[in-house]
Structures are given as structure tokens and as C-alpha cells.
Amino acid sequence: MKNSVRISAIFSFKGETYSPSITLDLDEFLSQNRRIEDIYALLAKQGGFGHYSYEYEMLLAAPLVFNQPTGLAEDFVRDDQLNLEGLHAAWQQARLLDRLTAIARQHMKVDELDDIPGLKETLLAVHALSTSSM
């Protein structure tokens, strides 16, 4: 499932109101280890503001509003705010489970990890062991 969220910011400058908005592909954003602060540059591009403009400075002072989440993001948008740290952890876990499921399908002919009691927990434990320093 695609993970996305609509982001907007509203600010005024010289008596004019601006409201740039984007729909952010969170899969791409998270895969690049981007931060919330990086969103302002994306909004500025959408609004046609240069990084050295007064409009950009006003945009940086505006709160970001997050809505219309899809996929995993639905669980991490509350009161127009995004818990990016929580989303990133859940996204990484989902990607890991997808890879472990593919391995189980290939080697054990299992459709889903939950088809065999304890398989998911076993594979997660093996993964944790393989990534820990001994």
C-alpha cells in the first residue's frame, strides 16, 4: 500500500495570503531518511519561492498541517500533526516483514508469516541476532 500525506502551510506576506500544499510520497521520503524540516523546501518549490526569499522565511515560520494520510500514515497523523519518528519505525518494520515474508515464501512455501505459529517471531529474532554486535 502506498503511504502518503497531504501537507500545507498558510502564511501572509505583504498583505497576500499564501497556502502552498503538496501530497508527499512517504515511501520515497522515508527511504531517503529525510526530516520534517526538509518539507519546507518542497513546499517552497511548489509555491515558487526561492530559498533566499522573504516568502521562504515566512513559510519557515508557518506551522505545517498534515491531513489525508494513506497507508501506515493513517496511524501517525493526529490533530493535523505527523509523528514522523513513529511512522519511520513502523515503516521500517513493515519493510522488514515484507522481506521476511518473501524469504518464507521462497524457502518454505508459506503465504503469510502468521500461517505458522511462531514463524514471524522466530524470523524477527534471527534478524535481531544477525544485526546485533556480539
C-alpha positions as CSV (number, residue, x, y, z in Angstrom):
1,M,0.0,0.0,0.0
2,K,1.2,3.5,-0.8
3,N,2.0,5.7,2.1
4,S,1.3,9.4,1.6
5,V,0.1,12.5,3.3
6,R,-1.2,16.0,2.2
7,I,0.9,18.8,3.7
8,S,0.1,22.5,3.7
9,A,1.1,25.7,5.3
10,I,-0.6,29.1,5.4
11,F,1.1,32.4,5.8
12,S,0.8,36.0,4.9
13,F,3.4,38.3,3.4
14,K,2.8,41.9,2.3
15,G,-1.0,41.6,2.7
16,E,-1.1,38.5,0.5
17,T,-2.0,35.0,1.8
18,Y,-0.1,32.0,0.5
19,S,-1.1,28.4,1.0
20,P,1.3,26.0,-0.7
21,S,0.5,22.3,-0.4
22,I,1.8,19.0,-1.6
23,T,0.9,15.4,-1.4
24,L,4.1,13.7,-0.2
25,D,5.0,10.2,-1.1
26,L,6.2,9.0,2.3
27,D,7.8,5.8,0.9
28,E,10.2,7.9,-1.1
29,F,10.6,10.5,1.6
30,L,11.4,7.9,4.3
31,S,13.7,5.8,2.1
32,Q,15.9,8.9,1.8
33,N,15.9,9.4,5.6
34,R,14.5,12.9,5.2
35,R,13.4,15.1,8.1
36,I,10.3,17.2,8.8
37,E,12.4,20.3,8.1
38,D,13.0,19.1,4.6
39,I,9.3,19.5,3.8
40,Y,9.6,23.3,3.8
41,A,11.9,23.2,0.8
42,L,9.4,21.0,-1.0
43,L,6.5,23.4,-0.2
44,A,8.6,26.4,-1.3
45,K,9.3,24.7,-4.6
46,Q,5.5,24.1,-5.1
47,G,4.8,27.7,-4.2
48,G,7.5,29.1,-6.4
49,F,9.5,30.6,-3.6
50,G,13.3,30.8,-3.8
51,H,15.3,29.6,-0.8
52,Y,16.6,33.2,-0.2
53,S,13.3,35.0,-0.5
54,Y,11.2,36.7,2.2
55,E,8.3,34.4,1.3
56,Y,10.5,31.4,2.2
57,E,11.4,33.0,5.5
58,M,7.7,33.4,6.3
59,L,7.0,29.9,5.2
60,L,9.6,28.6,7.6
61,A,7.7,30.3,10.5
62,A,4.4,28.7,9.4
63,P,3.2,25.5,11.1
64,L,2.8,22.5,8.8
65,V,-0.6,20.9,8.6
66,F,-0.8,17.2,7.8
67,N,-4.0,15.6,6.6
68,Q,-5.4,13.0,4.2
69,P,-3.0,10.3,5.2
70,T,-2.9,6.9,3.4
71,G,-1.4,3.6,4.3
72,L,0.7,3.5,7.5
73,A,0.5,7.2,7.9
74,E,-3.2,6.9,8.9
75,D,-2.0,5.7,12.3
76,F,0.5,8.6,12.7
77,V,-1.4,11.7,11.8
78,R,-3.4,13.2,14.8
79,D,-4.7,16.8,15.1
80,D,-3.0,17.8,11.8
81,Q,0.4,16.7,13.1
82,L,2.6,13.9,11.8
83,N,4.6,11.6,14.2
84,L,7.4,11.1,11.7
85,E,9.6,9.2,14.1
86,G,6.8,6.7,14.9
87,L,5.9,6.4,11.2
88,H,9.5,5.8,10.3
89,A,9.9,3.0,12.8
90,A,6.6,1.3,11.7
91,W,7.6,1.8,8.0
92,Q,10.9,0.1,8.6
93,Q,9.2,-2.8,10.5
94,A,6.7,-3.2,7.6
95,R,9.5,-3.3,5.1
96,L,11.4,-5.9,7.2
97,L,8.3,-8.1,7.5
98,D,7.8,-7.9,3.7
99,R,11.3,-9.1,3.1
100,L,11.0,-11.9,5.7
101,T,7.7,-13.0,4.2
102,A,9.3,-13.2,0.7
103,I,12.0,-15.4,2.2
104,A,9.5,-17.6,3.9
105,R,7.5,-17.9,0.6
106,Q,10.6,-18.8,-1.3
107,H,12.1,-21.4,1.1
108,M,9.1,-22.7,3.0
109,K,6.2,-22.1,0.5
110,V,4.4,-20.1,3.2
111,D,2.0,-17.4,2.1
112,E,1.9,-15.4,5.3
113,L,4.2,-15.5,8.3
114,D,1.2,-15.9,10.6
115,D,0.3,-19.2,8.8
116,I,2.8,-21.0,11.0
117,P,2.6,-20.1,14.7
118,G,5.8,-18.5,16.0
119,L,7.4,-18.1,12.5
120,K,7.2,-14.3,12.5
121,E,8.7,-14.1,16.0
122,T,11.4,-16.6,15.1
123,L,12.4,-14.7,11.9
124,L,12.4,-11.4,13.7
125,A,14.6,-12.8,16.5
126,V,17.0,-14.2,13.9
127,H,17.1,-10.8,12.2
128,A,17.7,-9.1,15.5
129,L,20.5,-11.5,16.3
130,S,22.1,-11.0,12.9
131,T,22.2,-7.2,13.3
132,S,23.4,-7.1,16.9
133,S,27.0,-6.8,17.8
134,M,28.2,-9.9,19.5
